[in-house]
Amino acid sequence: MEKSVISFYGRGREWGEFSNFFEAEILIDGETWPTVEHYFQAQKFPSQPEIQQKIRNFKTPGQAKNFGVKHSGLRSDWEQVKDNVMHEALRAKFSQHRNLRKLLLSTGDAELVESSPTDSYWGNAARKDGSEGFNKLGLLLMEIRKTLASDEE
């Protein structure tokens, strides 16, 4: 039997709750963030609390992303830590919101795929060599789903 695939992209579409732009506050280290995206972008600047605060205060996750992508002063180890930062944010989101945890667990063993048209790291957009993207966001969600399921046993 072939494993089912659940594709998601964007907060306003089916399965949009899996998007980092979905509005679900998360509490990490005593700080509340409006979305996973706000937290993720702010972690690029750990030694600059004023920049982190600015990112936290953006009205939309899109504003937070645009700022985080364009602002200089990115931490030197970002490529090594970004997956762990995302994991921490997603774990908070799906642990702190019962409805989101239930939704994630309801996907069973389906493969979760961020069908981004442009992102070949977090999504499955084609890479420069034509191969399929890494779908890191989907992989992290499946990892968290597995952990949450074992926590409930």
N, C-alpha and C positions, 0 to 999 in steps of 0.2 A: 504494500500500500504506500502510495506516495504521500510524503509529509505536506500538510497544507502550508500555504504561505500567506501571511498577512502583510500587506504593503501599507505604509502610511507616509504622509508628507503634509506638513502644514496643519495648523491647529484647527482650522475650520472644516476639515474634511473627515471622512470616516477614519476612525482610530487616531484622530488628531490629538487625543490625550497623550499619545506617546511622543509628540513633538516637544522639543525643548522650549518652544515658544508658548506652549499651553500655560495659561495662567493658573498656577498652583504654587502658592508660597511655600518656601522651604526654610527650615531653621537649621543652620549649621554653625557650630561654635558660638552660640549665643546671638547670632545675627540672622535677621529675616531677610530673605531675598524674594522678589516678586515672581521670578521664574527660574528654572534651571539655567536658561541662557544668561540672565543677569549675573548669577553666581559664577558661571563658567568664565565669562568674559572678564569679570573682576579679578579672578584668580591669576590672570596674566600679569597682574601688577601687585604682588603681595607686599612689596616694600613701599608702596605708595597709597596709604589709606585714603588720601583725598581723592585719588583717581577711583578707587574702589567705591567710595561713597557717591561719587558722581555717577558711576555706572548703576549703582543700586537705585538711584533716584530717577533714572530715565523712565518715561511713561510706558514705553513699549520695549519688548525684547529685541525688536529690530533695531531700535536706536542703540541699545546696549551692544548688540553685535557689531553694528557699523562702527561704533566708537572703538570697541576692543580690537577690531581688525585693523583700523587705520592709525591708532595711537602708537607713538613710539615708546620705547622703554620696556618692551616685553621682557619678562624674566628669561634668563639665559638657558634655563633647563626646561622650558615649556614643552618642547617636543618629547622629553622623557616623562613628564608628569601629567600631560593633558588627559590621557586615558584614565588615570587614577582620579583626577579632579572630576571628570565627567561621571565616573562610577559613583563617587561620593555624592554628587548632586542627584543623580538618578535614584540612588538608594534612599536618600532623604525623601524625595518626592513620592516614591511608591511605598515607603514605610509610614509616612506621616499623613497620607490621605487614604482612608479606608476604601473609598469608592475607586480610586485609581489602582490600588493594590488588587482589589477584586477584579477589575477589568483586565489587568495584566495577567493574573492567574487564570482568568477565563480563556486565555488563548491556548492553554494546554501546552502541547509540544510543537505548536506551529512555528515555522520559521518567521521571524520578524525582520522586515526589510524596510529601511528608510529609502523610499524611491525618489531621492533627490535628483533633479535634472542636472545639477551642477556639482554636487559635492561627492567626490570619489573616495574621501576618507571616512566621514561619518555616514555617508549614504552609499548607494550602489551605482552612482553615475559612472559612465565609462572613464577609465583612466587614459592618460596620454597614449599608452601603447595599445589601446582598444580593449583591454581586458576589463572585466567587471570591477566596480569599486569595492572597497573593503567592507562597507556596511558596519563600521565599528559601533554605531549607535544601536543598531539592531542586535548585534552580538552582546553588547553590554546589557541591553534590556532582557535578553534571554538568560543571561547569567544571573541577573537580579531576580527574575521570575523563578529560576531554579532554587535560589537561596530562600526566597519568600515561601515557596511551596514546602521546602524542608523545615522551615521554621514553624509552619502550621501543622506539621505531622505530629 
